[in-house]
Amino acid sequence: MAGNDSLEGLRERLAQFAAERAWEPFHTPKNLSMALIAEAAELVEHFQWLTPEQSAALPADKLEEVAMELADIQIYLIRIADRLGVDLIDSARRKIAINETRYPAERVRGDARRADEYDH
């Protein structure tokens, strides 16, 4: 069993949690994706109408609520990846490599435009 502080440890614990409750039939990629987006919307609600400064300096109670929404998002993301057999660490590393090519630092430093908005 992987360590409790690793992504693999979380994946194993979440799979066990779902198995103990016989939730696998409900944990389809479709259902988990829908749950993930609902949790992401709940995260956004905490920041709605805040200034950028307020959003970066949340009071402790609000920060804890945000932490729990982030946990929900991470849990659903890990479950989707597990159900599809996707290695999240490998996928993230590959995506970072793609983004390093799409957004070379010397070209985009200080500019938040999307890749398709740059002159080619």
C-alpha positions in Angstrom: 0.0 0.0 0.0 1.3 3.4 -0.9 1.9 6.2 1.7 -1.1 8.2 2.9 0.5 11.4 1.6 0.9 10.2 -1.9 -1.5 10.4 -4.8 -1.4 6.6 -5.1 -2.2 6.3 -1.4 -5.2 8.6 -1.9 -6.3 6.6 -4.9 -6.2 3.3 -2.9 -8.0 4.8 0.0 -10.8 6.3 -2.2 -11.2 3.0 -4.1 -11.5 1.1 -0.8 -14.0 3.7 0.5 -16.1 3.3 -2.6 -15.8 -0.5 -2.6 -16.8 -0.8 1.1 -20.0 1.1 0.2 -20.6 -0.7 -3.1 -20.5 2.6 -4.9 -18.6 1.5 -8.0 -21.8 1.2 -10.2 -22.4 4.9 -9.4 -18.8 6.0 -9.8 -18.8 6.0 -13.6 -16.6 8.5 -15.4 -19.8 10.4 -16.4 -21.2 10.7 -12.9 -17.8 11.5 -11.4 -17.2 14.2 -14.0 -20.6 15.7 -13.2 -19.9 15.7 -9.5 -16.4 17.3 -10.1 -17.9 20.2 -12.0 -20.6 20.7 -9.4 -17.8 20.9 -6.7 -15.8 23.3 -8.9 -18.9 25.5 -9.1 -19.1 25.4 -5.3 -15.5 26.5 -5.1 -16.2 29.4 -7.4 -19.1 30.6 -5.2 -16.6 31.3 -2.4 -14.8 33.8 -4.6 -17.8 35.4 -6.4 -17.9 39.1 -5.9 -14.6 39.3 -4.0 -11.8 41.6 -5.2 -8.5 39.9 -6.2 -7.1 41.1 -2.9 -9.9 39.7 -0.9 -9.7 36.4 -2.7 -6.0 36.1 -1.8 -6.6 36.9 1.9 -9.5 34.7 3.0 -10.4 34.6 6.7 -9.6 31.3 8.4 -13.2 30.0 8.4 -13.6 30.8 4.7 -10.2 29.3 3.9 -11.3 26.0 5.6 -14.5 25.9 3.5 -12.4 26.5 0.3 -10.0 23.7 1.5 -12.9 21.3 1.7 -14.2 22.2 -1.8 -10.7 21.7 -3.1 -10.6 18.3 -1.4 -13.9 17.3 -3.0 -12.5 18.3 -6.4 -9.3 16.3 -5.9 -11.3 13.3 -4.7 -13.5 13.3 -7.8 -10.5 13.9 -10.1 -8.6 11.0 -8.5 -11.7 8.7 -8.8 -12.2 9.6 -12.5 -8.6 8.9 -13.3 -8.7 5.6 -11.4 -11.9 4.5 -13.1 -10.3 5.3 -16.5 -6.8 4.0 -15.7 -5.2 7.4 -16.2 -2.0 8.1 -14.4 -2.5 11.7 -13.2 1.2 12.4 -12.4 2.3 11.2 -15.9 -0.5 13.2 -17.5 0.3 16.3 -15.6 4.0 16.0 -16.6 3.1 15.5 -20.2 0.8 18.5 -20.2 3.4 20.7 -18.6 5.8 19.7 -21.4 3.2 20.6 -24.0 2.6 24.0 -22.2 6.3 24.7 -22.1 6.3 24.5 -25.9 3.1 26.4 -26.4 4.1 29.1 -23.9 7.8 29.7 -24.0 8.8 31.9 -21.1 10.8 34.3 -23.2 7.8 34.9 -25.4 4.9 35.1 -22.9 6.4 36.5 -19.7 3.8 38.8 -18.1 1.2 38.1 -20.8 -1.9 36.1 -20.0 -3.3 35.6 -23.5 -4.1 32.1 -24.7 -1.8 30.4 -27.1 -4.1 30.9 -30.1 -4.1 34.7 -29.5 -0.4 35.1 -30.2 0.9 36.1 -33.6 2.4 33.0 -35.2 
